[in-house]
Amino acid sequence: MMQNPHGLQVLVLVLAAVLVLTWLARRLRVAPPIVLLLGGVLLAFAPWMRGVLLSPGVVLLLFLPALLFSRR
């Protein structure tokens, strides 16, 4: 599923970041995709995230449905 041995930890961190960033977007009254995009860019530049590779199946099963069925 994931190529990194610490993949579950990374997945939990990313999901927690999504929750926090969505909450922050609502507090700031900004569209959540904008805040999620900025948060994703910041996470991508973290040095410990460089070796993380997610398979397309993880993206399709976990992240895409949340984006498609968001209410905003």
N, C-alpha and C positions, 0 to 999 in steps of 0.2 A: 504494500500500500504506500508506504513512505520510504524513502531511501536513506533517511537519517536515523541513526539508532535512538536519538532523543526526539523522534517525531511526535510522540504523544504529548510531550511537554510543550513543544512548539505549537502544536495544534490547540492545546488548552490556552496558551498565552495569546494566540491570535484571536480565538473566540472571546476571551476576556477583553482584549483590546477592542473588539467590535462592540461589545456591550457598553464599555466605558465611553467609547467615542460616540455611539448612538445617543447615550444619555447626555453627553456634553453638547451634542448638536441640538437636542431639544431644549436644553437650558439656555443656549445661546440663540435659539430660534433661527437656526441655519438649516438648510436642507442636509439631511444625514449623509447622502452620497458625497457631498463636498468634504465634510469632516472625515469620513472614512477614507477618501482618496488621500487626503493630506496625512492621515495617520499611517496609511499603507506605505506612502513614500518615506516617511520617517522610519518606519520599521525596516524597510528595504535597505536603508543605509546603516543599520546597526551592524557592527562587525561580526557578531555571533550569528547573524541570520544569513551570511553569505553562502554557507554550505547547505542550506536547507532547500530541498527540492520536493515539491508536492506533485503527486501524480494527478493526471486529469480526472481520475475517478473521485479523488478527494474533493476537488473543486466542484465537480458536478453534483456530488451527493450532499455536501455540507454548506458550501458558500453560495452557489447559484440559486437554490430555492429561496434562501433568505433575501437575496437581492430582487428576485422576481416577484415575490409576494409581499414586499414591504407596502405599507399603506400610504406612504407619501410619494 
